[in-house]
């Protein structure tokens, strides 16, 4: 997915660790998914101006796909950029990318869909209007 046309207003720095490396010497593709989780979490916490309380979680990831363009190495300085593309009645579509912060090179991109989740009844639920407004204010 080409992410050049998007304006990312959120950036979360990532520290690459030795344990993130695979035998070939670059960051394992699966580890990059955890980087995207960290970026997503920071995005949601900053926008809501509060720490995520896991017992109150009301959204879950229902789809995720990644494209890997360039390897990430131990000495790379990287960050995850995050943007909400759209919000429907019960879902939030998000795009993220990992970039080399000095050069702007895009290392990988991630597209995900989160759905509103009712923990008590174990089913989908609408995205709150308050959350929609917070995202709209930040992204526009």
Backbone as CSV, one residue per row, in Angstrom:
resi,resn,N_x,N_y,N_z,CA_x,CA_y,CA_z,C_x,C_y,C_z
1,UNK,0.847,-1.177,0.000,0.000,0.000,0.000,0.893,1.241,0.000
2,UNK,0.617,2.156,-0.903,1.384,3.400,-0.989,0.858,4.379,0.057
3,UNK,1.717,4.790,0.965,1.298,5.696,2.043,1.807,7.117,1.849
4,UNK,2.428,7.397,0.719,2.989,8.727,0.482,1.928,9.821,0.459
5,UNK,0.695,9.501,0.078,-0.335,10.520,-0.051,-0.968,10.917,1.276
6,UNK,-0.606,10.240,2.357,-1.222,10.511,3.657,-0.362,11.438,4.513
7,UNK,-1.028,12.264,5.286,-0.369,13.139,6.248,-0.468,12.485,7.632
8,UNK,0.641,11.996,8.130,0.672,11.338,9.440,0.975,12.379,10.516
9,UNK,0.082,12.498,11.490,0.264,13.462,12.578,0.774,12.801,13.854
10,UNK,0.886,11.490,13.851,1.353,10.772,15.040,2.590,9.949,14.684
11,UNK,3.603,10.078,15.518,4.845,9.310,15.335,5.291,8.789,16.690
12,UNK,5.647,7.498,16.721,6.107,6.852,17.942,7.473,6.222,17.684
13,UNK,8.531,6.687,18.387,9.868,6.117,18.165,9.964,4.688,18.695
14,UNK,10.708,3.867,17.963,10.899,2.459,18.330,12.384,2.208,18.562
15,UNK,12.692,1.522,19.656,14.064,1.100,19.916,14.206,-0.340,19.428
16,UNK,15.049,-0.546,18.451,15.313,-1.898,17.945,16.228,-2.603,18.953
17,UNK,15.849,-3.821,19.338,16.611,-4.590,20.322,17.240,-5.823,19.683
18,UNK,18.277,-6.316,20.287,18.943,-7.534,19.797,17.951,-8.678,19.638
19,UNK,17.024,-8.799,20.577,16.066,-9.912,20.533,15.071,-9.790,19.383
20,UNK,15.019,-8.634,18.722,14.127,-8.429,17.580,14.705,-9.006,16.286
21,UNK,15.978,-9.337,16.325,16.688,-9.742,15.107,16.451,-11.217,14.781
22,UNK,16.468,-11.528,13.491,16.384,-12.919,13.063,17.782,-13.390,12.641
23,UNK,17.936,-14.656,12.296,19.270,-15.167,11.948,19.917,-14.488,10.743
24,UNK,19.130,-13.843,9.906,19.676,-13.158,8.733,20.273,-11.798,9.109
25,UNK,19.908,-11.281,10.290,20.462,-10.013,10.755,19.550,-8.816,10.582
26,UNK,18.281,-9.059,10.291,17.345,-7.939,10.234,16.169,-8.230,11.161
27,UNK,15.370,-7.191,11.439,14.242,-7.341,12.352,13.240,-8.320,11.743
28,UNK,12.832,-9.293,12.533,11.867,-10.299,12.124,10.544,-9.632,11.745
29,UNK,9.916,-10.114,10.670,8.651,-9.537,10.223,7.570,-9.592,11.304
30,UNK,7.518,-10.666,12.065,6.541,-10.773,13.146,6.761,-9.730,14.227
31,UNK,8.015,-9.407,14.494,8.341,-8.382,15.492,7.817,-7.026,15.032
32,UNK,7.843,-6.799,13.722,7.326,-5.518,13.218,5.849,-5.347,13.574
33,UNK,5.101,-6.447,13.648,3.697,-6.350,14.072,3.591,-5.825,15.505
34,UNK,4.535,-6.212,16.368,4.515,-5.692,17.736,4.874,-4.205,17.752
35,UNK,5.729,-3.762,16.838,6.011,-2.329,16.709,4.732,-1.576,16.347
36,UNK,3.958,-2.151,15.429,2.695,-1.513,15.050,1.721,-1.480,16.229
37,UNK,1.706,-2.532,17.048,0.871,-2.523,18.255,1.258,-1.370,19.178
38,UNK,2.565,-1.184,19.380,3.030,-0.101,20.250,2.619,1.264,19.703
39,UNK,2.758,1.457,18.392,2.352,2.716,17.777,0.860,2.953,17.909
40,UNK,0.067,1.911,17.684,-1.390,2.008,17.792,-1.798,2.356,19.220
41,UNK,-1.194,1.683,20.185,-1.500,1.937,21.594,-1.178,3.381,21.974
42,UNK,0.005,3.863,21.580,0.391,5.232,21.901,-0.558,6.234,21.236
43,UNK,-0.934,5.967,19.996,-1.877,6.829,19.275,-3.186,6.944,20.056
44,UNK,-3.752,5.805,20.440,-5.034,5.802,21.146,-4.935,6.460,22.518
45,UNK,-3.829,6.223,23.225,-3.657,6.845,24.537,-3.512,8.357,24.419
46,UNK,-2.738,8.819,23.467,-2.534,10.265,23.304,-3.830,10.964,22.905
47,UNK,-4.576,10.362,21.994,-5.815,10.996,21.548,-6.869,11.038,22.641
48,UNK,-6.896,9.993,23.458,-7.881,9.953,24.533,-7.350,10.589,25.826
49,UNK,-6.062,10.977,25.791,-5.421,11.623,26.937,-5.531,10.777,28.211
50,UNK,-5.352,9.459,28.043,-5.384,8.555,29.194,-4.757,7.226,28.812
51,UNK,-4.284,6.515,29.805,-3.754,5.173,29.600,-4.906,4.220,29.264
52,UNK,-4.606,3.245,28.438,-5.607,2.233,28.110,-5.805,1.335,29.329
53,UNK,-7.046,1.170,29.751,-7.399,0.250,30.823,-7.898,-1.020,30.143
54,UNK,-7.103,-2.076,30.225,-7.398,-3.291,29.461,-8.745,-3.894,29.827
55,UNK,-9.179,-3.759,31.065,-10.476,-4.300,31.478,-11.636,-3.550,30.820
56,UNK,-11.387,-2.321,30.353,-12.427,-1.508,29.724,-12.316,-1.487,28.199
57,UNK,-11.417,-2.288,27.651,-11.177,-2.287,26.214,-12.470,-2.516,25.446
58,UNK,-12.751,-1.618,24.491,-13.998,-1.751,23.741,-13.778,-1.807,22.223
59,UNK,-12.540,-2.135,21.801,-12.240,-2.365,20.392,-11.243,-3.508,20.291
60,UNK,-11.378,-4.278,19.227,-10.441,-5.374,18.963,-10.034,-5.323,17.489
61,UNK,-8.850,-5.831,17.185,-8.400,-5.907,15.803,-9.071,-7.104,15.140
62,UNK,-9.689,-6.853,13.993,-10.356,-7.931,13.259,-9.685,-8.216,11.916
63,UNK,-8.770,-7.328,11.502,-8.021,-7.549,10.266,-6.708,-6.792,10.341
64,UNK,-5.666,-7.417,9.820,-4.370,-6.750,9.728,-3.616,-7.313,8.524
65,UNK,-2.964,-6.425,7.784,-2.115,-6.872,6.675,-0.914,-5.942,6.590
66,UNK,0.231,-6.525,6.259,1.475,-5.766,6.196,2.180,-6.001,4.871
67,UNK,2.837,-4.967,4.412,3.731,-5.053,3.266,5.115,-4.660,3.753
68,UNK,6.107,-5.487,3.448,7.479,-5.252,3.877,8.303,-4.830,2.662
69,UNK,8.852,-3.606,2.704,9.596,-3.087,1.559,11.108,-3.139,1.746
70,UNK,11.590,-2.769,2.936,13.025,-2.699,3.193,13.322,-3.272,4.572
71,UNK,14.438,-3.948,4.685,14.839,-4.539,5.967,15.137,-3.469,6.997
72,UNK,14.906,-3.835,8.255,15.262,-2.983,9.396,16.422,-3.671,10.100
73,UNK,17.477,-2.901,10.384,18.675,-3.434,11.027,18.827,-2.853,12.423
74,UNK,19.682,-3.480,13.208,19.864,-3.118,14.609,20.200,-1.649,14.798
75,UNK,21.004,-1.068,13.936,21.424,0.322,14.133,20.499,1.339,13.453
76,UNK,19.379,0.886,12.887,18.422,1.814,12.280,17.676,2.602,13.352
77,UNK,17.425,3.855,13.064,16.583,4.693,13.921,15.221,4.764,13.240
78,UNK,14.227,4.146,13.873,12.923,4.021,13.236,11.805,4.567,14.112
79,UNK,10.655,4.789,13.481,9.448,5.205,14.189,8.242,4.634,13.461
80,UNK,7.158,4.463,14.208,5.878,4.052,13.637,5.009,5.291,13.513
81,UNK,4.488,5.513,12.317,3.534,6.594,12.092,2.149,5.974,11.951
82,UNK,1.141,6.641,12.530,-0.202,6.076,12.614,-1.236,7.110,12.184
83,UNK,-2.251,6.634,11.464,-3.341,7.498,11.017,-4.623,6.685,10.903
84,UNK,-5.731,7.256,11.353,-7.041,6.657,11.117,-7.520,7.135,9.754
85,UNK,-7.852,6.182,8.892,-8.347,6.505,7.549,-9.836,6.817,7.551
86,UNK,-10.602,5.993,8.278,-12.046,6.208,8.322,-12.636,5.486,9.525
87,UNK,-13.817,5.960,9.898,-14.557,5.331,10.989,-15.974,5.075,10.499
88,UNK,-16.393,3.832,10.613,-17.755,3.458,10.260,-18.600,3.354,11.511
89,UNK,-19.743,2.738,11.385,-20.627,2.583,12.539,-19.987,1.702,13.618
90,UNK,-19.342,0.595,13.163,-18.770,-0.348,14.125,-17.300,-0.636,13.905
91,UNK,-16.649,0.093,12.986,-15.247,-0.219,12.710,-14.409,1.037,12.482
92,UNK,-13.115,0.848,12.685,-12.120,1.914,12.494,-11.043,1.353,11.576
93,UNK,-10.788,2.044,10.453,-9.738,1.625,9.523,-8.511,2.493,9.762
94,UNK,-7.378,1.829,9.912,-6.144,2.516,10.283,-5.015,2.121,9.349
95,UNK,-4.136,3.084,9.075,-2.918,2.814,8.303,-1.730,3.224,9.163
96,UNK,-0.662,2.433,9.065,0.570,2.725,9.789,1.743,2.432,8.869
97,UNK,2.857,3.021,9.210,4.093,2.688,8.490,5.268,2.834,9.432
98,UNK,6.293,2.024,9.174,7.555,2.158,9.897,8.501,2.880,8.960
99,UNK,9.080,3.959,9.472,10.003,4.741,8.648,11.373,4.831,9.307
100,UNK,12.389,4.984,8.483,13.737,5.327,8.930,13.680,6.838,9.162
101,UNK,13.865,7.263,10.417,13.606,8.670,10.741,14.576,9.647,10.084
102,UNK,15.820,9.239,9.856,16.772,10.168,9.236,16.501,10.373,7.747
103,UNK,16.084,9.331,7.065,15.935,9.414,5.605,14.484,9.472,5.144
104,UNK,13.553,9.077,5.998,12.156,9.007,5.607,11.812,7.753,4.819
105,UNK,12.808,6.849,4.630,12.550,5.614,3.892,11.472,4.792,4.602
106,UNK,10.493,4.349,3.837,9.428,3.524,4.393,9.894,2.074,4.399
107,UNK,9.943,1.502,5.595,10.407,0.128,5.763,9.272,-0.881,5.557
108,UNK,8.091,-0.570,6.083,6.929,-1.436,5.903,5.669,-0.615,6.149
109,UNK,4.546,-1.154,5.692,3.253,-0.514,5.934,2.298,-1.542,6.516
110,UNK,1.326,-1.050,7.246,0.360,-1.926,7.899,-1.031,-1.305,7.785
111,UNK,-1.980,-2.106,7.351,-3.383,-1.694,7.288,-4.138,-2.563,8.277
112,UNK,-4.959,-1.951,9.117,-5.714,-2.733,10.091,-7.127,-2.192,10.238
113,UNK,-7.997,-3.072,10.703,-9.376,-2.712,11.002,-9.652,-3.141,12.435
114,UNK,-10.147,-2.189,13.214,-10.577,-2.494,14.573,-12.098,-2.398,14.609
115,UNK,-12.716,-3.261,15.394,-14.170,-3.255,15.531,-14.542,-2.955,16.968
116,UNK,-15.650,-2.239,17.129,-16.186,-2.023,18.465,-16.541,-3.370,19.072
117,UNK,-16.269,-3.528,20.356,-16.434,-4.826,21.004,-17.137,-4.674,22.348
118,UNK,-18.206,-5.420,22.519,-18.963,-5.475,23.770,-18.479,-6.699,24.542
119,UNK,-17.677,-6.459,25.575,-17.088,-7.566,26.354,-18.144,-8.399,27.061
120,UNK,-19.143,-7.738,27.576,-20.168,-8.442,28.355,-20.939,-9.449,27.506
121,UNK,-21.256,-9.074,26.270,-22.056,-9.938,25.409,-21.238,-10.627,24.317
122,UNK,-19.919,-10.366,24.299,-19.006,-10.982,23.334,-19.490,-10.804,21.887
123,UNK,-19.760,-9.528,21.545,-20.229,-9.238,20.190,-19.788,-7.818,19.796
124,UNK,-20.015,-7.492,18.543,-19.638,-6.150,18.076,-20.582,-5.105,18.653
125,UNK,-20.088,-3.870,18.668,-20.920,-2.756,19.124,-20.489,-1.502,18.360
126,UNK,-21.328,-0.495,18.330,-20.973,0.740,17.626,-19.771,1.447,18.276
127,UNK,-19.021,2.154,17.432,-17.933,3.006,17.914,-18.575,4.233,18.550
128,UNK,-18.092,4.638,19.708,-18.712,5.758,20.420,-18.575,7.065,19.640
129,UNK,-19.575,7.907,19.755,-19.567,9.209,19.088,-18.451,10.097,19.647
130,UNK,-18.161,9.958,20.931,-17.072,10.736,21.541,-15.745,10.360,20.894
131,UNK,-15.489,9.071,20.725,-14.258,8.607,20.093,-14.181,9.110,18.655
132,UNK,-15.275,9.026,17.913,-15.311,9.515,16.536,-14.929,10.995,16.475
133,UNK,-15.452,11.780,17.404,-15.174,13.212,17.407,-13.714,13.498,17.742
134,UNK,-13.146,12.768,18.686,-11.735,12.942,19.049,-10.845,12.662,17.839
135,UNK,-11.130,11.582,17.134,-10.343,11.228,15.941,-10.518,12.297,14.863
136,UNK,-11.751,12.708,14.615,-12.011,13.716,13.583,-11.281,15.017,13.881
137,UNK,-11.279,15.426,15.133,-10.589,16.651,15.533,-9.091,16.527,15.319
138,UNK,-8.510,15.394,15.699,-7.071,15.194,15.560,-6.660,15.071,14.101
139,UNK,-7.365,14.289,13.322,-6.965,13.989,11.963,-7.273,15.122,10.972
140,UNK,-8.221,15.975,11.288,-8.585,17.051,10.345,-8.011,18.377,10.707
